[in-house]
Amino acid sequence: MAKCGICGGEAPRQPCITEEGRCDLCGRKVVLAEEKKKAKDQNK
């Protein structure tokens, strides 16, 4: 069985990313590494 690339859980099929930037199987938000770093730098 395939695994979700976002949460690592077992998935019945390969998950897709929705228009809102979420996994269509687990619902977790996908964030680019660049955006995460920028947000971290702004919080300092």
N, CA, C and O atoms as a MOPAC input file, in Angstrom:
PM7 MOZYME 1SCF
protein

 N      0.83800 1    -1.17900 1     0.00000 1
 C      0.00000 1     0.00000 1     0.00000 1
 C      0.88800 1     1.24900 1     0.00000 1
 O      1.93300 1     1.28000 1     0.64900 1
 N      0.46100 1     2.26000 1    -0.72700 1
 C      1.20900 1     3.51200 1    -0.80500 1
 C      1.16400 1     4.25300 1     0.52500 1
 O      0.25500 1     4.05800 1     1.33200 1
 N      2.15700 1     5.10300 1     0.73700 1
 C      2.19200 1     5.93100 1     1.94500 1
 C      2.02400 1     7.38800 1     1.54200 1
 O      2.51400 1     7.82000 1     0.49800 1
 N      1.31600 1     8.14400 1     2.39300 1
 C      1.13800 1     9.57400 1     2.17200 1
 C      2.49800 1    10.24800 1     2.34300 1
 O      3.17300 1    10.03000 1     3.34900 1
 N      2.90000 1    11.05400 1     1.38400 1
 C      4.18100 1    11.75600 1     1.46500 1
 C      4.19000 1    12.90400 1     2.45100 1
 O      5.24600 1    13.46900 1     2.73500 1
 N      3.02900 1    13.25500 1     2.97700 1
 C      2.93400 1    14.37700 1     3.91300 1
 C      2.93100 1    13.88900 1     5.35900 1
 O      3.72800 1    14.35200 1     6.17500 1
 N      2.03700 1    12.95700 1     5.67700 1
 C      1.93300 1    12.49300 1     7.06200 1
 C      2.59300 1    11.13800 1     7.28300 1
 O      2.86300 1    10.76900 1     8.42600 1
 N      2.86300 1    10.38000 1     6.20100 1
 C      3.51100 1     9.07800 1     6.31200 1
 C      2.56300 1     7.92900 1     6.56000 1
 O      2.99400 1     6.77900 1     6.64300 1
 N      1.27200 1     8.22000 1     6.67900 1
 C      0.28400 1     7.17100 1     6.90400 1
 C      0.01100 1     6.37400 1     5.64100 1
 O      0.31500 1     6.81300 1     4.53200 1
 N     -0.57300 1     5.18500 1     5.83000 1
 C     -0.91200 1     4.36700 1     4.67800 1
 C     -2.06000 1     5.01700 1     3.90700 1
 O     -2.99900 1     5.54300 1     4.50400 1
 N     -1.97800 1     4.97600 1     2.59400 1
 C     -2.97600 1     5.61100 1     1.73900 1
 C     -3.45200 1     4.59900 1     0.70000 1
 O     -2.64400 1     3.83300 1     0.17500 1
 N     -4.74600 1     4.58300 1     0.39600 1
 C     -5.26600 1     3.63900 1    -0.59700 1
 C     -4.80600 1     3.97100 1    -2.02200 1
 O     -4.87400 1     3.12500 1    -2.91400 1
 N     -4.34100 1     5.19400 1    -2.22600 1
 C     -3.84600 1     5.63600 1    -3.53600 1
 C     -2.85200 1     6.76800 1    -3.30800 1
 O     -2.70500 1     7.24400 1    -2.18200 1
 N     -2.18400 1     7.19600 1    -4.34100 1
 C     -1.23600 1     8.30000 1    -4.24100 1
 C     -2.00900 1     9.59300 1    -3.96200 1
 O     -2.88600 1     9.95000 1    -4.74900 1
 N     -1.71600 1    10.29900 1    -2.88000 1
 C     -2.44900 1    11.51900 1    -2.56300 1
 C     -2.13500 1    12.65800 1    -3.52200 1
 O     -1.08800 1    12.67200 1    -4.17100 1
 N     -3.06000 1    13.61700 1    -3.60300 1
 C     -2.90500 1    14.81200 1    -4.43000 1
 C     -3.01000 1    16.03400 1    -3.53500 1
 O     -3.52700 1    15.95700 1    -2.42100 1
 N     -2.51800 1    17.16000 1    -4.02700 1
 C     -2.60300 1    18.42700 1    -3.30700 1
 C     -3.79100 1    19.20700 1    -3.86100 1
 O     -3.92900 1    19.35900 1    -5.07500 1
 N     -4.65000 1    19.70200 1    -2.96600 1
 C     -5.82200 1    20.46800 1    -3.38100 1
 C     -5.42700 1    21.89800 1    -3.72200 1
 O     -4.28000 1    22.29300 1    -3.51400 1
 N     -6.37300 1    22.67400 1    -4.24500 1
 C     -6.12100 1    24.07900 1    -4.57200 1
 C     -5.76900 1    24.89800 1    -3.32800 1
 O     -5.06900 1    25.90600 1    -3.42900 1
 N     -6.24600 1    24.47300 1    -2.16200 1
 C     -5.94900 1    25.17700 1    -0.91200 1
 C     -4.57300 1    24.82100 1    -0.35200 1
 O     -4.15300 1    25.37500 1     0.66400 1
 N     -3.86700 1    23.89500 1    -1.01300 1
 C     -2.54100 1    23.49400 1    -0.55900 1
 C     -2.57300 1    22.41800 1     0.51500 1
 O     -1.65600 1    22.33300 1     1.33200 1
 N     -3.62200 1    21.58800 1     0.52400 1
 C     -3.76100 1    20.52000 1     1.51100 1
 C     -3.76300 1    19.15800 1     0.82300 1
 O     -4.11700 1    19.04400 1    -0.35000 1
 N     -3.36400 1    18.13300 1     1.56300 1
 C     -3.41800 1    16.76100 1     1.07200 1
 C     -4.88100 1    16.35000 1     0.99000 1
 O     -5.63300 1    16.56900 1     1.94000 1
 N     -5.30000 1    15.75800 1    -0.12900 1
 C     -6.70800 1    15.37900 1    -0.27500 1
 C     -7.07300 1    14.14900 1     0.55900 1
 O     -8.25700 1    13.84300 1     0.70000 1
 N     -6.09200 1    13.43800 1     1.11500 1
 C     -6.38900 1    12.27600 1     1.95300 1
 C     -6.36300 1    12.60800 1     3.44300 1
 O     -7.31400 1    12.28900 1     4.15600 1
 N     -5.30000 1    13.23700 1     3.92300 1
 C     -5.18300 1    13.48800 1     5.36700 1
 C     -5.56500 1    14.91500 1     5.74300 1
 O     -5.82400 1    15.18300 1     6.91600 1
 N     -5.60900 1    15.85000 1     4.77300 1
 C     -6.02100 1    17.21500 1     5.05500 1
 C     -4.93900 1    18.11500 1     5.61700 1
 O     -5.20800 1    19.27300 1     5.93500 1
 N     -3.71900 1    17.61000 1     5.74600 1
 C     -2.64000 1    18.44000 1     6.29500 1
 C     -2.19100 1    19.46200 1     5.26900 1
 O     -2.18800 1    19.18700 1     4.06900 1
 N     -1.81200 1    20.64100 1     5.74100 1
 C     -1.36300 1    21.73600 1     4.88500 1
 C      0.07100 1    21.48300 1     4.43700 1
 O      0.91600 1    21.05400 1     5.22300 1
 N      0.32900 1    21.75200 1     3.17200 1
 C      1.66000 1    21.60100 1     2.59700 1
 C      2.30300 1    22.99000 1     2.53900 1
 O      1.71200 1    23.93400 1     2.01500 1
 N      3.51700 1    23.10400 1     3.08000 1
 C      4.22800 1    24.37400 1     3.10000 1
 C      5.59400 1    24.16600 1     2.45100 1
 O      6.29500 1    23.20300 1     2.76500 1
 N      5.96400 1    25.05800 1     1.55900 1
 C      7.27600 1    24.98600 1     0.93000 1
 C      8.36200 1    25.31700 1     1.94800 1
 O      8.13900 1    26.11800 1     2.85500 1
 N      9.52500 1    24.71000 1     1.80400 1
 C     10.62800 1    24.94400 1     2.72800 1
 C     11.00500 1    26.42300 1     2.76400 1
 O     11.34200 1    26.94600 1     3.82700 1
 N     10.95200 1    27.10700 1     1.61000 1
 C     11.30000 1    28.52700 1     1.56500 1
 C     10.32500 1    29.36900 1     2.38000 1
 O     10.73500 1    30.30200 1     3.07100 1
 N      9.02900 1    29.04100 1     2.30100 1
 C      8.02200 1    29.78000 1     3.05800 1
 C      8.18900 1    29.54700 1     4.55700 1
 O      8.03300 1    30.47200 1     5.35500 1
 N      8.50100 1    28.32500 1     4.93300 1
 C      8.68500 1    27.99400 1     6.34200 1
 C      9.88000 1    28.76100 1     6.91100 1
 O      9.81200 1    29.28800 1     8.02100 1
 N     10.97400 1    28.82300 1     6.14700 1
 C     12.16500 1    29.53300 1     6.59900 1
 C     11.89000 1    31.03700 1     6.71800 1
 O     12.32700 1    31.68200 1     7.67100 1
 N     11.15400 1    31.59000 1     5.73100 1
 C     10.84100 1    33.01600 1     5.75400 1
 C      9.99000 1    33.35400 1     6.97400 1
 O     10.23100 1    34.36500 1     7.63400 1
 N      9.00000 1    32.52100 1     7.28100 1
 C      8.12900 1    32.74300 1     8.44400 1
 C      8.93600 1    32.65000 1     9.73700 1
 O      8.70600 1    33.41900 1    10.67000 1
 N      9.86600 1    31.72400 1     9.79200 1
 C     10.70900 1    31.55800 1    10.99100 1
 C     11.59600 1    32.78400 1    11.17300 1
 O     11.77500 1    33.25600 1    12.29600 1
 N     12.15700 1    33.30700 1    10.07500 1
 C     13.01600 1    34.49200 1    10.16000 1
 C     12.23600 1    35.72700 1    10.59600 1
 O     12.78400 1    36.58100 1    11.29300 1
 N     10.96500 1    35.84000 1    10.20100 1
 C     10.14700 1    36.99100 1    10.56500 1
 C      9.77000 1    36.96400 1    12.04600 1
 O      9.53700 1    38.01800 1    12.63800 1
 N      9.70600 1    35.79200 1    12.64600 1
 C      9.32100 1    35.67200 1    14.05000 1
 C     10.45200 1    35.97800 1    14.99800 1
 O     10.22500 1    36.02200 1    16.20800 1
 N     11.65500 1    36.19000 1    14.51500 1
 C     12.81200 1    36.47900 1    15.39400 1
 C     12.79300 1    37.89500 1    15.85700 1
 O     13.68100 1    38.31500 1    16.59900 1

